[in-house]
């Protein structure tokens, strides 16, 4: 029983390792759209309003030229409504 289980496990693992993705890896990015819209829980996307030490949004905008538009939600229902 154990040898059968080991054999089946080995065959399954070998089969998983042999599978290759059907798509090519991205080598370059196209032109950006200039902005990104994010819906997040309050406190997750920081622009430094609550704590100056946690301001990744401004640095991201400066580094990429991409404007970050943030909408925050307090409940799951609010989050779904903001995504529509």
C-alpha positions as protocol buffer text, in pm:
chain_id: "A"
residue {
  index: 1
  type: UNK
  ca { x: 0 y: 0 z: 0 }
}
residue {
  index: 2
  type: UNK
  ca { x: 278 y: 242 z: 93 }
}
residue {
  index: 3
  type: UNK
  ca { x: 477 y: 172 z: -224 }
}
residue {
  index: 4
  type: UNK
  ca { x: 164 y: 231 z: -434 }
}
residue {
  index: 5
  type: UNK
  ca { x: 102 y: 561 z: -256 }
}
residue {
  index: 6
  type: UNK
  ca { x: 466 y: 665 z: -304 }
}
residue {
  index: 7
  type: UNK
  ca { x: 452 y: 573 z: -673 }
}
residue {
  index: 8
  type: UNK
  ca { x: 130 y: 767 z: -728 }
}
residue {
  index: 9
  type: UNK
  ca { x: 269 y: 1068 z: -544 }
}
residue {
  index: 10
  type: UNK
  ca { x: 591 y: 1058 z: -748 }
}
residue {
  index: 11
  type: UNK
  ca { x: 400 y: 1032 z: -1076 }
}
residue {
  index: 12
  type: UNK
  ca { x: 168 y: 1318 z: -982 }
}
residue {
  index: 13
  type: UNK
  ca { x: 462 y: 1539 z: -881 }
}
residue {
  index: 14
  type: UNK
  ca { x: 647 y: 1459 z: -1205 }
}
residue {
  index: 15
  type: UNK
  ca { x: 337 y: 1544 z: -1406 }
}
residue {
  index: 16
  type: UNK
  ca { x: 298 y: 1878 z: -1231 }
}
residue {
  index: 17
  type: UNK
  ca { x: 662 y: 1966 z: -1288 }
}
residue {
  index: 18
  type: UNK
  ca { x: 640 y: 1880 z: -1658 }
}
residue {
  index: 19
  type: UNK
  ca { x: 350 y: 2121 z: -1722 }
}
residue {
  index: 20
  type: UNK
  ca { x: 463 y: 2443 z: -1888 }
}
residue {
  index: 21
  type: UNK
  ca { x: 258 y: 2762 z: -1910 }
}
residue {
  index: 22
  type: UNK
  ca { x: 90 y: 2829 z: -2244 }
}
residue {
  index: 23
  type: UNK
  ca { x: 191 y: 3196 z: -2244 }
}
residue {
  index: 24
  type: UNK
  ca { x: 518 y: 3382 z: -2284 }
}
residue {
  index: 25
  type: UNK
  ca { x: 671 y: 3587 z: -2006 }
}
residue {
  index: 26
  type: UNK
  ca { x: 626 y: 3963 z: -2045 }
}
residue {
  index: 27
  type: UNK
  ca { x: 956 y: 4121 z: -2152 }
}
residue {
  index: 28
  type: UNK
  ca { x: 849 y: 4488 z: -2175 }
}
residue {
  index: 29
  type: UNK
  ca { x: 565 y: 4712 z: -2061 }
}
residue {
  index: 30
  type: UNK
  ca { x: 355 y: 4926 z: -2290 }
}
residue {
  index: 31
  type: UNK
  ca { x: 259 y: 5287 z: -2236 }
}
residue {
  index: 32
  type: UNK
  ca { x: 90 y: 5360 z: -1906 }
}
residue {
  index: 33
  type: UNK
  ca { x: -261 y: 5499 z: -1872 }
}
residue {
  index: 34
  type: UNK
  ca { x: -150 y: 5776 z: -1636 }
}
residue {
  index: 35
  type: UNK
  ca { x: -360 y: 5678 z: -1337 }
}
residue {
  index: 36
  type: UNK
  ca { x: -458 y: 5387 z: -1119 }
}
residue {
  index: 37
  type: UNK
  ca { x: -786 y: 5357 z: -928 }
}
residue {
  index: 38
  type: UNK
  ca { x: -773 y: 5173 z: -597 }
}
residue {
  index: 39
  type: UNK
  ca { x: -1055 y: 5073 z: -361 }
}
residue {
  index: 40
  type: UNK
  ca { x: -913 y: 4979 z: -21 }
}
residue {
  index: 41
  type: UNK
  ca { x: -991 y: 4950 z: 346 }
}
residue {
  index: 42
  type: UNK
  ca { x: -925 y: 5269 z: 540 }
}
residue {
  index: 43
  type: UNK
  ca { x: -561 y: 5287 z: 650 }
}
residue {
  index: 44
  type: UNK
  ca { x: -421 y: 5053 z: 381 }
}
residue {
  index: 45
  type: UNK
  ca { x: -335 y: 5310 z: 113 }
}
residue {
  index: 46
  type: UNK
  ca { x: -136 y: 5581 z: 284 }
}
residue {
  index: 47
  type: UNK
  ca { x: -65 y: 5926 z: 148 }
}
residue {
  index: 48
  type: UNK
  ca { x: 78 y: 6050 z: 477 }
}
residue {
  index: 49
  type: UNK
  ca { x: -239 y: 6212 z: 610 }
}
residue {
  index: 50
  type: UNK
  ca { x: -245 y: 6005 z: 930 }
}
residue {
  index: 51
  type: UNK
  ca { x: 131 y: 5948 z: 967 }
}
residue {
  index: 52
  type: UNK
  ca { x: 401 y: 6125 z: 761 }
}
residue {
  index: 53
  type: UNK
  ca { x: 624 y: 5815 z: 791 }
}
residue {
  index: 54
  type: UNK
  ca { x: 373 y: 5613 z: 587 }
}
residue {
  index: 55
  type: UNK
  ca { x: 342 y: 5791 z: 254 }
}
residue {
  index: 56
  type: UNK
  ca { x: 408 y: 5548 z: -27 }
}
residue {
  index: 57
  type: UNK
  ca { x: 151 y: 5703 z: -262 }
}
residue {
  index: 58
  type: UNK
  ca { x: 336 y: 6033 z: -316 }
}
residue {
  index: 59
  type: UNK
  ca { x: 666 y: 5853 z: -379 }
}
residue {
  index: 60
  type: UNK
  ca { x: 495 y: 5616 z: -623 }
}
residue {
  index: 61
  type: UNK
  ca { x: 336 y: 5907 z: -812 }
}
residue {
  index: 62
  type: UNK
  ca { x: 669 y: 6092 z: -832 }
}
residue {
  index: 63
  type: UNK
  ca { x: 861 y: 5784 z: -947 }
}
residue {
  index: 64
  type: UNK
  ca { x: 611 y: 5670 z: -1209 }
}
residue {
  index: 65
  type: UNK
  ca { x: 415 y: 5979 z: -1313 }
}
residue {
  index: 66
  type: UNK
  ca { x: 103 y: 5772 z: -1245 }
}
residue {
  index: 67
  type: UNK
  ca { x: -172 y: 5943 z: -1042 }
}
residue {
  index: 68
  type: UNK
  ca { x: -322 y: 5731 z: -764 }
}
residue {
  index: 69
  type: UNK
  ca { x: -697 y: 5770 z: -707 }
}
residue {
  index: 70
  type: UNK
  ca { x: -800 y: 5615 z: -375 }
}
residue {
  index: 71
  type: UNK
  ca { x: -1150 y: 5537 z: -253 }
}
residue {
  index: 72
  type: UNK
  ca { x: -1179 y: 5393 z: 98 }
}
residue {
  index: 73
  type: UNK
  ca { x: -1451 y: 5172 z: 240 }
}
residue {
  index: 74
  type: UNK
  ca { x: -1543 y: 5064 z: 591 }
}
residue {
  index: 75
  type: UNK
  ca { x: -1760 y: 4764 z: 503 }
}
residue {
  index: 76
  type: UNK
  ca { x: -1770 y: 4499 z: 234 }
}
residue {
  index: 77
  type: UNK
  ca { x: -2095 y: 4644 z: 99 }
}
residue {
  index: 78
  type: UNK
  ca { x: -1934 y: 4989 z: 66 }
}
residue {
  index: 79
  type: UNK
  ca { x: -1639 y: 4834 z: -114 }
}
residue {
  index: 80
  type: UNK
  ca { x: -1861 y: 4658 z: -368 }
}
residue {
  index: 81
  type: UNK
  ca { x: -2058 y: 4979 z: -426 }
}
residue {
  index: 82
  type: UNK
  ca { x: -1737 y: 5176 z: -486 }
}
residue {
  index: 83
  type: UNK
  ca { x: -1614 y: 4922 z: -742 }
}
residue {
  index: 84
  type: UNK
  ca { x: -1928 y: 4958 z: -956 }
}
